[in-house]
Amino acid sequence: MRGANLAGADLTSADLRGATLVGADLTAADLTDVDLAGANLAAAELAGVALTGARYADDTRWPFGFTPPAEGP
């Protein structure tokens, strides 16, 4: 899903383990309870994204300067 336009998408509880979301637009997307373990979100746009309950791992890659929610790993 490299470069995908997912702005405003409802991805609640999606299994995105290992997904390639490099450069994806996730502006205002709902990623509540999503599993992002091993996902690559480098250069993704995450403005206004909902990450409540999202799970991720040490190998999840975030955009430069983005601080993920504390409840991850």
PDB file with one MODEL, atoms N, CA, C and O in Angstrom:
MODEL        1
ATOM      1  N   MET A   1       0.824  -1.186   0.000  1.00  0.00           N
ATOM      2  CA  MET A   1       0.000   0.000   0.000  1.00  0.00           C
ATOM      3  C   MET A   1       0.868   1.251   0.000  1.00  0.00           C
ATOM      4  O   MET A   1       0.492   2.292   0.537  1.00  0.00           O
ATOM      5  N   ARG A   2       2.016   1.123  -0.604  1.00  0.00           N
ATOM      6  CA  ARG A   2       2.952   2.241  -0.708  1.00  0.00           C
ATOM      7  C   ARG A   2       2.274   3.417  -1.402  1.00  0.00           C
ATOM      8  O   ARG A   2       1.757   3.283  -2.511  1.00  0.00           O
ATOM      9  N   GLY A   3       2.282   4.580  -0.732  1.00  0.00           N
ATOM     10  CA  GLY A   3       1.735   5.801  -1.316  1.00  0.00           C
ATOM     11  C   GLY A   3       0.217   5.833  -1.404  1.00  0.00           C
ATOM     12  O   GLY A   3      -0.334   6.710  -2.069  1.00  0.00           O
ATOM     13  N   ALA A   4      -0.473   4.906  -0.754  1.00  0.00           N
ATOM     14  CA  ALA A   4      -1.936   4.836  -0.832  1.00  0.00           C
ATOM     15  C   ALA A   4      -2.591   6.051  -0.187  1.00  0.00           C
ATOM     16  O   ALA A   4      -2.072   6.612   0.777  1.00  0.00           O
ATOM     17  N   ASN A   5      -3.734   6.449  -0.730  1.00  0.00           N
ATOM     18  CA  ASN A   5      -4.518   7.523  -0.129  1.00  0.00           C
ATOM     19  C   ASN A   5      -5.569   6.882   0.770  1.00  0.00           C
ATOM     20  O   ASN A   5      -6.608   6.422   0.297  1.00  0.00           O
ATOM     21  N   LEU A   6      -5.291   6.856   2.060  1.00  0.00           N
ATOM     22  CA  LEU A   6      -6.195   6.283   3.053  1.00  0.00           C
ATOM     23  C   LEU A   6      -6.703   7.366   4.005  1.00  0.00           C
ATOM     24  O   LEU A   6      -7.110   7.077   5.130  1.00  0.00           O
ATOM     25  N   ALA A   7      -6.673   8.601   3.543  1.00  0.00           N
ATOM     26  CA  ALA A   7      -7.123   9.725   4.368  1.00  0.00           C
ATOM     27  C   ALA A   7      -8.569   9.508   4.794  1.00  0.00           C
ATOM     28  O   ALA A   7      -9.444   9.271   3.961  1.00  0.00           O
ATOM     29  N   GLY A   8      -8.809   9.592   6.100  1.00  0.00           N
ATOM     30  CA  GLY A   8     -10.154   9.447   6.633  1.00  0.00           C
ATOM     31  C   GLY A   8     -10.680   8.024   6.670  1.00  0.00           C
ATOM     32  O   GLY A   8     -11.834   7.807   7.040  1.00  0.00           O
ATOM     33  N   ALA A   9      -9.866   7.053   6.298  1.00  0.00           N
ATOM     34  CA  ALA A   9     -10.320   5.656   6.256  1.00  0.00           C
ATOM     35  C   ALA A   9     -10.567   5.104   7.656  1.00  0.00           C
ATOM     36  O   ALA A   9      -9.884   5.471   8.612  1.00  0.00           O
ATOM     37  N   ASP A  10     -11.554   4.216   7.762  1.00  0.00           N
ATOM     38  CA  ASP A  10     -11.831   3.517   9.016  1.00  0.00           C
ATOM     39  C   ASP A  10     -11.156   2.152   8.936  1.00  0.00           C
ATOM     40  O   ASP A  10     -11.664   1.229   8.299  1.00  0.00           O
ATOM     41  N   LEU A  11     -10.006   2.041   9.593  1.00  0.00           N
ATOM     42  CA  LEU A  11      -9.238   0.796   9.597  1.00  0.00           C
ATOM     43  C   LEU A  11      -9.266   0.154  10.984  1.00  0.00           C
ATOM     44  O   LEU A  11      -8.358  -0.592  11.348  1.00  0.00           O
ATOM     45  N   THR A  12     -10.303   0.446  11.745  1.00  0.00           N
ATOM     46  CA  THR A  12     -10.434  -0.064  13.104  1.00  0.00           C
ATOM     47  C   THR A  12     -10.208  -1.572  13.150  1.00  0.00           C
ATOM     48  O   THR A  12     -10.819  -2.327  12.394  1.00  0.00           O
ATOM     49  N   SER A  13      -9.323  -1.996  14.045  1.00  0.00           N
ATOM     50  CA  SER A  13      -9.007  -3.411  14.306  1.00  0.00           C
ATOM     51  C   SER A  13      -8.374  -4.141  13.124  1.00  0.00           C
ATOM     52  O   SER A  13      -8.353  -5.372  13.107  1.00  0.00           O
ATOM     53  N   ALA A  14      -7.861  -3.414  12.141  1.00  0.00           N
ATOM     54  CA  ALA A  14      -7.233  -4.066  10.988  1.00  0.00           C
ATOM     55  C   ALA A  14      -5.926  -4.739  11.385  1.00  0.00           C
ATOM     56  O   ALA A  14      -5.228  -4.288  12.293  1.00  0.00           O
ATOM     57  N   ASP A  15      -5.610  -5.813  10.696  1.00  0.00           N
ATOM     58  CA  ASP A  15      -4.338  -6.510  10.877  1.00  0.00           C
ATOM     59  C   ASP A  15      -3.381  -5.986   9.815  1.00  0.00           C
ATOM     60  O   ASP A  15      -3.418  -6.427   8.666  1.00  0.00           O
ATOM     61  N   LEU A  16      -2.528  -5.048  10.197  1.00  0.00           N
ATOM     62  CA  LEU A  16      -1.573  -4.442   9.266  1.00  0.00           C
ATOM     63  C   LEU A  16      -0.150  -4.865   9.603  1.00  0.00           C
ATOM     64  O   LEU A  16       0.804  -4.151   9.294  1.00  0.00           O
ATOM     65  N   ARG A  17      -0.008  -6.028  10.238  1.00  0.00           N
ATOM     66  CA  ARG A  17       1.331  -6.538  10.565  1.00  0.00           C
ATOM     67  C   ARG A  17       2.144  -6.683   9.285  1.00  0.00           C
ATOM     68  O   ARG A  17       1.712  -7.318   8.324  1.00  0.00           O
ATOM     69  N   GLY A  18       3.335  -6.079   9.294  1.00  0.00           N
ATOM     70  CA  GLY A  18       4.248  -6.181   8.165  1.00  0.00           C
ATOM     71  C   GLY A  18       3.840  -5.380   6.941  1.00  0.00           C
ATOM     72  O   GLY A  18       4.478  -5.507   5.896  1.00  0.00           O
ATOM     73  N   ALA A  19       2.806  -4.563   7.030  1.00  0.00           N
ATOM     74  CA  ALA A  19       2.338  -3.785   5.881  1.00  0.00           C
ATOM     75  C   ALA A  19       3.356  -2.723   5.484  1.00  0.00           C
ATOM     76  O   ALA A  19       4.039  -2.152   6.334  1.00  0.00           O
ATOM     77  N   THR A  20       3.446  -2.467   4.190  1.00  0.00           N
ATOM     78  CA  THR A  20       4.287  -1.394   3.668  1.00  0.00           C
ATOM     79  C   THR A  20       3.382  -0.207   3.374  1.00  0.00           C
ATOM     80  O   THR A  20       2.631  -0.208   2.398  1.00  0.00           O
ATOM     81  N   LEU A  21       3.464   0.797   4.223  1.00  0.00           N
ATOM     82  CA  LEU A  21       2.645   2.000   4.096  1.00  0.00           C
ATOM     83  C   LEU A  21       3.529   3.224   3.872  1.00  0.00           C
ATOM     84  O   LEU A  21       3.163   4.337   4.250  1.00  0.00           O
ATOM     85  N   VAL A  22       4.677   3.018   3.265  1.00  0.00           N
ATOM     86  CA  VAL A  22       5.629   4.098   3.011  1.00  0.00           C
ATOM     87  C   VAL A  22       4.956   5.178   2.164  1.00  0.00           C
ATOM     88  O   VAL A  22       4.450   4.904   1.076  1.00  0.00           O
ATOM     89  N   GLY A  23       4.960   6.395   2.676  1.00  0.00           N
ATOM     90  CA  GLY A  23       4.404   7.523   1.936  1.00  0.00           C
ATOM     91  C   GLY A  23       2.886   7.542   1.852  1.00  0.00           C
ATOM     92  O   GLY A  23       2.328   8.363   1.124  1.00  0.00           O
ATOM     93  N   ALA A  24       2.205   6.666   2.572  1.00  0.00           N
ATOM     94  CA  ALA A  24       0.740   6.637   2.539  1.00  0.00           C
ATOM     95  C   ALA A  24       0.169   7.866   3.235  1.00  0.00           C
ATOM     96  O   ALA A  24       0.759   8.389   4.181  1.00  0.00           O
ATOM     97  N   ASP A  25      -0.982   8.318   2.757  1.00  0.00           N
ATOM     98  CA  ASP A  25      -1.685   9.425   3.402  1.00  0.00           C
ATOM     99  C   ASP A  25      -2.740   8.835   4.329  1.00  0.00           C
ATOM    100  O   ASP A  25      -3.772   8.338   3.878  1.00  0.00           O
ATOM    101  N   LEU A  26      -2.469   8.896   5.621  1.00  0.00           N
ATOM    102  CA  LEU A  26      -3.384   8.388   6.643  1.00  0.00           C
ATOM    103  C   LEU A  26      -3.974   9.538   7.461  1.00  0.00           C
ATOM    104  O   LEU A  26      -4.379   9.344   8.608  1.00  0.00           O
ATOM    105  N   THR A  27      -4.021  10.727   6.872  1.00  0.00           N
ATOM    106  CA  THR A  27      -4.560  11.892   7.554  1.00  0.00           C
ATOM    107  C   THR A  27      -5.962  11.602   8.078  1.00  0.00           C
ATOM    108  O   THR A  27      -6.845  11.206   7.318  1.00  0.00           O
ATOM    109  N   ALA A  28      -6.161  11.800   9.376  1.00  0.00           N
ATOM    110  CA  ALA A  28      -7.458  11.623  10.042  1.00  0.00           C
ATOM    111  C   ALA A  28      -8.026  10.210   9.911  1.00  0.00           C
ATOM    112  O   ALA A  28      -9.230  10.013  10.069  1.00  0.00           O
ATOM    113  N   ALA A  29      -7.184   9.239   9.627  1.00  0.00           N
ATOM    114  CA  ALA A  29      -7.652   7.848   9.557  1.00  0.00           C
ATOM    115  C   ALA A  29      -7.873   7.306  10.964  1.00  0.00           C
ATOM    116  O   ALA A  29      -7.236   7.753  11.918  1.00  0.00           O
ATOM    117  N   ASP A  30      -8.782   6.339  11.086  1.00  0.00           N
ATOM    118  CA  ASP A  30      -9.057   5.705  12.372  1.00  0.00           C
ATOM    119  C   ASP A  30      -8.316   4.373  12.426  1.00  0.00           C
ATOM    120  O   ASP A  30      -8.719   3.397  11.794  1.00  0.00           O
ATOM    121  N   LEU A  31      -7.223   4.349  13.193  1.00  0.00           N
ATOM    122  CA  LEU A  31      -6.421   3.140  13.363  1.00  0.00           C
ATOM    123  C   LEU A  31      -6.582   2.594  14.781  1.00  0.00           C
ATOM    124  O   LEU A  31      -5.657   2.000  15.333  1.00  0.00           O
ATOM    125  N   THR A  32      -7.748   2.797  15.357  1.00  0.00           N
ATOM    126  CA  THR A  32      -8.032   2.292  16.695  1.00  0.00           C
ATOM    127  C   THR A  32      -7.900   0.772  16.722  1.00  0.00           C
ATOM    128  O   THR A  32      -8.464   0.080  15.875  1.00  0.00           O
ATOM    129  N   ASP A  33      -7.154   0.258  17.694  1.00  0.00           N
ATOM    130  CA  ASP A  33      -6.956  -1.185  17.901  1.00  0.00           C
ATOM    131  C   ASP A  33      -6.306  -1.906  16.718  1.00  0.00           C
ATOM    132  O   ASP A  33      -6.470  -3.117  16.574  1.00  0.00           O
ATOM    133  N   VAL A  34      -5.580  -1.189  15.880  1.00  0.00           N
ATOM    134  CA  VAL A  34      -4.886  -1.789  14.734  1.00  0.00           C
ATOM    135  C   VAL A  34      -3.596  -2.461  15.192  1.00  0.00           C
ATOM    136  O   VAL A  34      -2.955  -2.007  16.140  1.00  0.00           O
ATOM    137  N   ASP A  35      -3.219  -3.541  14.518  1.00  0.00           N
ATOM    138  CA  ASP A  35      -1.938  -4.204  14.780  1.00  0.00           C
ATOM    139  C   ASP A  35      -0.947  -3.748  13.716  1.00  0.00           C
ATOM    140  O   ASP A  35      -1.088  -4.088  12.542  1.00  0.00           O
ATOM    141  N   LEU A  36       0.059  -2.975  14.133  1.00  0.00           N
ATOM    142  CA  LEU A  36       1.074  -2.424  13.230  1.00  0.00           C
ATOM    143  C   LEU A  36       2.447  -3.055  13.457  1.00  0.00           C
ATOM    144  O   LEU A  36       3.458  -2.482  13.051  1.00  0.00           O
ATOM    145  N   ALA A  37       2.502  -4.212  14.092  1.00  0.00           N
ATOM    146  CA  ALA A  37       3.792  -4.866  14.343  1.00  0.00           C
ATOM    147  C   ALA A  37       4.516  -5.107  13.020  1.00  0.00           C
ATOM    148  O   ALA A  37       3.976  -5.736  12.110  1.00  0.00           O
ATOM    149  N   GLY A  38       5.730  -4.604  12.927  1.00  0.00           N
ATOM    150  CA  GLY A  38       6.546  -4.795  11.735  1.00  0.00           C
ATOM    151  C   GLY A  38       6.137  -3.963  10.534  1.00  0.00           C
ATOM    152  O   GLY A  38       6.726  -4.110   9.463  1.00  0.00           O
ATOM    153  N   ALA A  39       5.146  -3.093  10.680  1.00  0.00           N
ATOM    154  CA  ALA A  39       4.709  -2.253   9.564  1.00  0.00           C
ATOM    155  C   ALA A  39       5.728  -1.145   9.303  1.00  0.00           C
ATOM    156  O   ALA A  39       6.435  -0.706  10.210  1.00  0.00           O
ATOM    157  N   ASN A  40       5.788  -0.702   8.047  1.00  0.00           N
ATOM    158  CA  ASN A  40       6.687   0.377   7.661  1.00  0.00           C
ATOM    159  C   ASN A  40       5.842   1.584   7.262  1.00  0.00           C
ATOM    160  O   ASN A  40       5.216   1.601   6.202  1.00  0.00           O
ATOM    161  N   LEU A  41       5.839   2.587   8.132  1.00  0.00           N
ATOM    162  CA  LEU A  41       5.089   3.814   7.882  1.00  0.00           C
ATOM    163  C   LEU A  41       6.023   4.993   7.598  1.00  0.00           C
ATOM    164  O   LEU A  41       5.633   6.147   7.776  1.00  0.00           O
ATOM    165  N   ALA A  42       7.236   4.715   7.163  1.00  0.00           N
ATOM    166  CA  ALA A  42       8.196   5.778   6.861  1.00  0.00           C
ATOM    167  C   ALA A  42       7.571   6.748   5.853  1.00  0.00           C
ATOM    168  O   ALA A  42       6.983   6.324   4.858  1.00  0.00           O
ATOM    169  N   ALA A  43       7.699   8.019   6.112  1.00  0.00           N
ATOM    170  CA  ALA A  43       7.217   9.106   5.251  1.00  0.00           C
ATOM    171  C   ALA A  43       5.695   9.131   5.111  1.00  0.00           C
ATOM    172  O   ALA A  43       5.175   9.847   4.255  1.00  0.00           O
ATOM    173  N   ALA A  44       4.970   8.369   5.930  1.00  0.00           N
ATOM    174  CA  ALA A  44       3.505   8.417   5.895  1.00  0.00           C
ATOM    175  C   ALA A  44       3.021   9.706   6.553  1.00  0.00           C
ATOM    176  O   ALA A  44       3.678  10.241   7.447  1.00  0.00           O
ATOM    177  N   GLU A  45       1.882  10.194   6.111  1.00  0.00           N
ATOM    178  CA  GLU A  45       1.259  11.377   6.699  1.00  0.00           C
ATOM    179  C   GLU A  45       0.286  10.910   7.766  1.00  0.00           C
ATOM    180  O   GLU A  45      -0.700  10.241   7.458  1.00  0.00           O
ATOM    181  N   LEU A  46       0.557  11.259   9.028  1.00  0.00           N
ATOM    182  CA  LEU A  46      -0.245  10.774  10.147  1.00  0.00           C
ATOM    183  C   LEU A  46      -0.959  11.891  10.908  1.00  0.00           C
ATOM    184  O   LEU A  46      -1.363  11.688  12.052  1.00  0.00           O
ATOM    185  N   ALA A  47      -1.120  13.053  10.303  1.00  0.00           N
ATOM    186  CA  ALA A  47      -1.801  14.164  10.982  1.00  0.00           C
ATOM    187  C   ALA A  47      -3.228  13.771  11.339  1.00  0.00           C
ATOM    188  O   ALA A  47      -4.000  13.353  10.476  1.00  0.00           O
ATOM    189  N   GLY A  48      -3.572  13.907  12.614  1.00  0.00           N
ATOM    190  CA  GLY A  48      -4.927  13.639  13.063  1.00  0.00           C
ATOM    191  C   GLY A  48      -5.325  12.179  13.109  1.00  0.00           C
ATOM    192  O   GLY A  48      -6.501  11.866  13.293  1.00  0.00           O
ATOM    193  N   VAL A  49      -4.371  11.283  12.946  1.00  0.00           N
ATOM    194  CA  VAL A  49      -4.682   9.849  12.968  1.00  0.00           C
ATOM    195  C   VAL A  49      -5.047   9.402  14.383  1.00  0.00           C
ATOM    196  O   VAL A  49      -4.451   9.864  15.356  1.00  0.00           O
ATOM    197  N   ALA A  50      -6.026   8.502  14.497  1.00  0.00           N
ATOM    198  CA  ALA A  50      -6.434   7.943  15.793  1.00  0.00           C
ATOM    199  C   ALA A  50      -5.704   6.619  15.993  1.00  0.00           C
ATOM    200  O   ALA A  50      -5.882   5.683  15.213  1.00  0.00           O
ATOM    201  N   LEU A  51      -4.882   6.541  17.038  1.00  0.00           N
ATOM    202  CA  LEU A  51      -4.095   5.332  17.308  1.00  0.00           C
ATOM    203  C   LEU A  51      -4.418   4.717  18.672  1.00  0.00           C
ATOM    204  O   LEU A  51      -3.609   3.969  19.221  1.00  0.00           O
ATOM    205  N   THR A  52      -5.582   5.023  19.212  1.00  0.00           N
ATOM    206  CA  THR A  52      -5.965   4.478  20.510  1.00  0.00           C
ATOM    207  C   THR A  52      -5.970   2.950  20.459  1.00  0.00           C
ATOM    208  O   THR A  52      -6.628   2.350  19.609  1.00  0.00           O
ATOM    209  N   GLY A  53      -5.237   2.338  21.366  1.00  0.00           N
ATOM    210  CA  GLY A  53      -5.196   0.882  21.438  1.00  0.00           C
ATOM    211  C   GLY A  53      -4.386   0.208  20.350  1.00  0.00           C
ATOM    212  O   GLY A  53      -4.339  -1.020  20.289  1.00  0.00           O
ATOM    213  N   ALA A  54      -3.741   0.995  19.480  1.00  0.00           N
ATOM    214  CA  ALA A  54      -2.932   0.400  18.412  1.00  0.00           C
ATOM    215  C   ALA A  54      -1.755  -0.358  19.007  1.00  0.00           C
ATOM    216  O   ALA A  54      -1.164   0.068  19.999  1.00  0.00           O
ATOM    217  N   ARG A  55      -1.422  -1.485  18.392  1.00  0.00           N
ATOM    218  CA  ARG A  55      -0.287  -2.295  18.825  1.00  0.00           C
ATOM    219  C   ARG A  55       0.812  -2.181  17.774  1.00  0.00           C
ATOM    220  O   ARG A  55       0.547  -2.171  16.572  1.00  0.00           O
ATOM    221  N   TYR A  56       2.039  -2.097  18.250  1.00  0.00           N
ATOM    222  CA  TYR A  56       3.187  -2.055  17.354  1.00  0.00           C
ATOM    223  C   TYR A  56       4.348  -2.717  18.058  1.00  0.00           C
ATOM    224  O   TYR A  56       4.263  -3.042  19.242  1.00  0.00           O
ATOM    225  N   ALA A  57       5.435  -2.917  17.332  1.00  0.00           N
ATOM    226  CA  ALA A  57       6.604  -3.602  17.887  1.00  0.00           C
ATOM    227  C   ALA A  57       7.845  -2.749  17.657  1.00  0.00           C
ATOM    228  O   ALA A  57       7.795  -1.700  17.015  1.00  0.00           O
ATOM    229  N   ASP A  58       8.952  -3.229  18.197  1.00  0.00           N
ATOM    230  CA  ASP A  58      10.211  -2.500  18.021  1.00  0.00           C
ATOM    231  C   ASP A  58      10.592  -2.361  16.551  1.00  0.00           C
ATOM    232  O   ASP A  58      11.322  -1.437  16.193  1.00  0.00           O
ATOM    233  N   ASP A  59      10.108  -3.269  15.687  1.00  0.00           N
ATOM    234  CA  ASP A  59      10.466  -3.203  14.269  1.00  0.00           C
ATOM    235  C   ASP A  59       9.460  -2.399  13.437  1.00  0.00           C
ATOM    236  O   ASP A  59       9.588  -2.340  12.215  1.00  0.00           O
ATOM    237  N   THR A  60       8.468  -1.786  14.075  1.00  0.00           N
ATOM    238  CA  THR A  60       7.556  -0.890  13.365  1.00  0.00           C
ATOM    239  C   THR A  60       8.320   0.388  13.038  1.00  0.00           C
ATOM    240  O   THR A  60       8.952   0.979  13.914  1.00  0.00           O
ATOM    241  N   ARG A  61       8.263   0.817  11.772  1.00  0.00           N
ATOM    242  CA  ARG A  61       8.976   2.029  11.352  1.00  0.00           C
ATOM    243  C   ARG A  61       7.981   3.173  11.213  1.00  0.00           C
ATOM    244  O   ARG A  61       6.974   3.068  10.513  1.00  0.00           O
ATOM    245  N   TRP A  62       8.293   4.270  11.899  1.00  0.00           N
ATOM    246  CA  TRP A  62       7.437   5.452  11.921  1.00  0.00           C
ATOM    247  C   TRP A  62       8.057   6.567  11.091  1.00  0.00           C
ATOM    248  O   TRP A  62       9.261   6.537  10.835  1.00  0.00           O
ATOM    249  N   PRO A  63       7.262   7.560  10.658  1.00  0.00           N
ATOM    250  CA  PRO A  63       7.829   8.715   9.962  1.00  0.00           C
ATOM    251  C   PRO A  63       8.823   9.440  10.869  1.00  0.00           C
ATOM    252  O   PRO A  63       8.663   9.457  12.090  1.00  0.00           O
ATOM    253  N   PHE A  64       9.828  10.026  10.273  1.00  0.00           N
ATOM    254  CA  PHE A  64      10.831  10.776  11.015  1.00  0.00           C
ATOM    255  C   PHE A  64      10.142  11.820  11.881  1.00  0.00           C
ATOM    256  O   PHE A  64       9.301  12.580  11.400  1.00  0.00           O
ATOM    257  N   GLY A  65      10.504  11.852  13.162  1.00  0.00           N
ATOM    258  CA  GLY A  65       9.976  12.844  14.082  1.00  0.00           C
ATOM    259  C   GLY A  65       8.640  12.490  14.711  1.00  0.00           C
ATOM    260  O   GLY A  65       8.157  13.223  15.574  1.00  0.00           O
ATOM    261  N   PHE A  66       8.028  11.381  14.299  1.00  0.00           N
ATOM    262  CA  PHE A  66       6.740  10.982  14.869  1.00  0.00           C
ATOM    263  C   PHE A  66       6.962  10.171  16.138  1.00  0.00           C
ATOM    264  O   PHE A  66       7.791   9.261  16.158  1.00  0.00           O
ATOM    265  N   THR A  67       6.233  10.494  17.187  1.00  0.00           N
ATOM    266  CA  THR A  67       6.314   9.742  18.435  1.00  0.00           C
ATOM    267  C   THR A  67       5.040   8.918  18.582  1.00  0.00           C
ATOM    268  O   THR A  67       3.956   9.481  18.732  1.00  0.00           O
ATOM    269  N   PRO A  68       5.156   7.596  18.542  1.00  0.00           N
ATOM    270  CA  PRO A  68       3.966   6.748  18.656  1.00  0.00           C
ATOM    271  C   PRO A  68       3.393   6.784  20.070  1.00  0.00           C
ATOM    272  O   PRO A  68       4.084   7.173  21.011  1.00  0.00           O
ATOM    273  N   PRO A  69       2.138   6.381  20.220  1.00  0.00           N
ATOM    274  CA  PRO A  69       1.540   6.366  21.557  1.00  0.00           C
ATOM    275  C   PRO A  69       2.289   5.413  22.482  1.00  0.00           C
ATOM    276  O   PRO A  69       2.866   4.424  22.031  1.00  0.00           O
ATOM    277  N   ALA A  70       2.277   5.712  23.748  1.00  0.00           N
ATOM    278  CA  ALA A  70       3.061   4.960  24.730  1.00  0.00           C
ATOM    279  C   ALA A  70       2.598   3.530  24.933  1.00  0.00           C
ATOM    280  O   ALA A  70       3.386   2.710  25.403  1.00  0.00           O
ATOM    281  N   GLU A  71       1.362   3.192  24.605  1.00  0.00           N
ATOM    282  CA  GLU A  71       0.869   1.860  24.920  1.00  0.00           C
ATOM    283  C   GLU A  71       1.280   0.769  23.937  1.00  0.00           C
ATOM    284  O   GLU A  71       0.805  -0.359  24.069  1.00  0.00           O
ATOM    285  N   GLY A  72       2.137   1.048  22.963  1.00  0.00           N
ATOM    286  CA  GLY A  72       2.539   0.085  21.938  1.00  0.00           C
ATOM    287  C   GLY A  72       3.166  -1.190  22.420  1.00  0.00           C
ATOM    288  O   GLY A  72       2.453  -2.096  22.851  1.00  0.00           O
ATOM    289  N   PRO A  73       4.495  -1.298  22.364  1.00  0.00           N
ATOM    290  CA  PRO A  73       5.127  -2.578  22.720  1.00  0.00           C
ATOM    291  C   PRO A  73       5.138  -2.835  24.211  1.00  0.00           C
ATOM    292  O   PRO A  73       5.637  -3.869  24.656  1.00  0.00           O
TER     293      PRO A  73
ENDMDL
END
